[in-house]
Amino acid sequence: MFELKKIVSSLLMPLPALLIIGFLGLMLIMFTRKQKTGCLVVLFSFVGIFLIAFQPVSSRLLMPLERQYTAFLPVDKSIDYVMVLGNGHVVDDQIPPTSELSRAALMRLSEGIRIQRIYPGSKLILSGYSGGTEVSNARMMAKVALALGVSKSDIILLETAKDTWEEARQAAVFVKQKELVLVTSASHMKRALNEFHSAGLKPYPAPTNYLAQMEVNQFWNKYTPKAVYLEQTERYWHETMGRLWQALRDWVSNTEQAAVEPAQSEL
């Protein structure tokens, strides 16, 4: 199910979906008599690709999602755990450990270390599975954390969690009722908090890796399609699909639970 979910979501991302639409338009032009329809489909694909890589569109989509929570500020309470959610990595001994982490993973980890140092004695929980490599994302982040001065005794690894739902349930085993700070990308924070709340945890949000900025002053950067803006649209759409999946999963779970409860009461 996890692999199928990833495959389907990958194909539904803006760029692959628009390329597939454009390819279908070319097929109409080349192999049918519906050339005009095919041209319109291809034009729709080109315009769509332009818009998803256009800063006034991409930033306007992503910014409201990222700015739902402000950056973490120290709280008066004693923090017991700082959890950094996993992201991508590669395994390559020819490059520095910091380059083996994805940008999002490195941003999350650096923010987690910053917060963990504010609260001496707190533990740093690092999560993430291997993702097809021989080393888990959690262990790769731990490698970087150790290089940046974090004590080995202050690190807890959750190496089998594949998604945020599993990360929240595994974290609940360690955290219980203690104080937790949750570090993840700003665009992912809302969905992550939903999972942690459903697992019985109430973490303090610590968003990082902000991508969208409205104040882009150079017109050649603002009005020229760029890959960085395409990434913003992809992040927005990824989180939108994630929240839809989350809502559908919870609805199915609640429906099944409601169907079981009357049967139990009849016994």
N, C-alpha and C positions, 0 to 999 in steps of 0.2 A: 504493500500500500504506500509506504514512504517513497519508494522509487517511482511508482506510477504518479504520485502527486507531484514529484519534482519534474518529471518529464512533461506532464500536461501543463504545469505552470510555466515551464521554460518556453513551450510553444506558444503560450498565450501572452508572453511578454510583448511589448509594443513593436520592437524591431523585427523579431521573427514573424510575428503575425502579419505585419505590413509587407514583409518580403514575400510571404506565402501568397498574400492577396495579389501582389504585383506579378508573381509567377503565374498565377491563375489567369490574370489579364493577358499576359503574353501567350498563354496556351489558347485563349479565345481568339487572339489575333492570328496566330500561326496555323491553327488546325480547324477553325470553324469560320463561318461566314459572318459572325457577329463581331466584325472588326471595330465598329464604333463602340459597342459595349466594352470590348477588351481595352480600347484606348481609355475609356472613362475609368475602368478599374485600375489600369496602370497609373493614370493621373492621380486617382485617389490615393494610391500607394505612395507616390512621390510626394504629394502634398502632406500626407500623414507623417512621413519620415522627416520632412522639413520641420513640421510643427513640433514633434516630440524632441527635436534637438535645438529648439528655439528658446532662448532664455526667458522672454516674457511669458511663455506658456509653461515651461517646465518649473521655473521657480515659483510661479503663482500656484501651481498644483501642490508642490512639495512643502513650501514654507509653512502653511497653516498646520500641516501634520507634524512638522518638526518642532514648532514653537508651542505645542500644547503644554510642555513642561520646561521650566527654566533650569539653568545649570545648577548643579548641586552646591549648596552652601552649608557650612558646618552647622550641625544641630547640637543642642545642649546635652542630649542623651549620649551615653556610651555606645559606640557601634561595635558589634561583635563580629560581623561578617561583611565583606565587600565582595559581591559576586560579579564577575565579568562574563557575559555571554559570548559563546564562541562565534567564529566567523571563518573565512577561508585561510588556507596556507598552502605552501609548497615545501617539499623537502629537497634542499639543494645545498650540499656542503661547500659549494664554490662561492656562495654569497653570504653576507652577514646574517645572523639570526633575525635581526629586525626586518630584513628584506624578505625573509621567508614567510612572514605574516602578511595577510592582506592589509590594505590601508585601514579598513574598518576595524579589523582585529587589533592592529597596532594602536589605533586611536582609543579603542575601548580599554585595552590593557594599560596604556599610559594614564588614562583617567582613573582607572581602578587603583593603580599604584599611588597616584597622587592622593586619593582619598584615604587609602589604607595607611599612609604615612601620617595623616592628620590624627589618626586614632591608634596609638601604639598598643599592641596587644591584639588587635583585630586580625582576623584570618582572611586571606585572599582566596576566594573560591573561583577556580578557572574551569570552564566547561567546554565541551565540544568533542565530537567523535573524529575518526581518522579521515573520513571523506575520500576513501579510496587510496590513501597513502598508508605507509607502515607506521606512522606516528600520529597520535591524536592531536587535534587542535589544542586541547587543554594542555597537553605535555609540551607542545611547541610554544605556547604562550608562557608556560612555566620556565622554559629554557631562556626566554628573553627576560622574564621577570628576575630570575636569578642573576643574569648578567647585569641587570640594572640595580642590583643591591638588595632585593627582597630575600629575606631569610627562608631557607627551605622549610623550616618548621612552621612558617606562617602561610604555607600554600596547601590548599586542598584541591585535588583534581577530580573532576567528574568526566570520565573519558568515554562514556558510552551514550550520552544524551545526543540524539540526532536532531531534535528540534526544540523549540521553546517549551512546549508542553512537557516533554521529558525532563528538560532542565529544571523546570519549576518543581516537579514531583521529586526529583532527586535532591534538590536543594532543601526541600522541606524536611528531609531526614536529618540533616545537619542543623539547620537553623532553628526548627521548632518555634518557640515563642520569643527567641532572641532578636535583637535589632539587626536589620540587614539593609545594606545599600545595594541597589541594583544598577549596574552599568551596562548600557547598550547604546546602539545608534539612536539618535533623536527620532528618526522616522519609525523606528521599531518599538519605541518605548510604550506607546499606548497598548499595542497588542501583547507585549511582554508582561505588562502589569496585569492585564486581564488573566493571563495564564497563572501568574503568581498569586493573584487574589483567589482564583478558583482552587489553588492548592493550599489555601489557608494562610498565606503569608501576606504581610503588609510592608513591603520594602519602601525605602526612600528612593525616589527616582533620581538617577544621575545620568542624564542624556549627554551624548557626545557625538562626534563625527557629523556635525551640521554641514549640509551641502548647499542648501538654497540661500541665496542672498539677492535681495531686490536692488541694492545699491551697486549696480554695475555701471560705471560712469563712461568708460570708453565705448563708443558706439560700435566699433569694429568687434568688440567682444560681446556686446549685448545683442546685436542684430545679425551675427553670423552663426549659422548652425555649428555646434561643437559637440564632441563626444561627452564632455563634462555635463552638458545640459541634457543629453540623452540619458546619462546615468541618473540624473534627478528624476526624469519621467519614469524610468524603470523602477526606481526605488518607490515612487508614489504608487505605481501600478502593482508592484510586488506586495506592498503592505495592504493595498485595497483588496487584492485577491486573498491575502492572508486573513484579513478581518472577515471577509465573506465566508471563507472556509471555517473559521472559528465559530461564527454565528450558526452556520449549518450544522457543524459537529455538535455544538451545545444543544441545538434544537432537537436533533435526533436523539441525543442522550436523554434529554428531558422527556421526550415523547416515550422512549422505551421505559424510563423509570415510572412515568405515569401509568403505563400499561401494566407494569408489574405490581404496583401498589394495591389496586383493587383485588388482584388475584390473591395477594398475601392476606388481605383483610378477610377474604371469604374462608380461609382456613381457620 
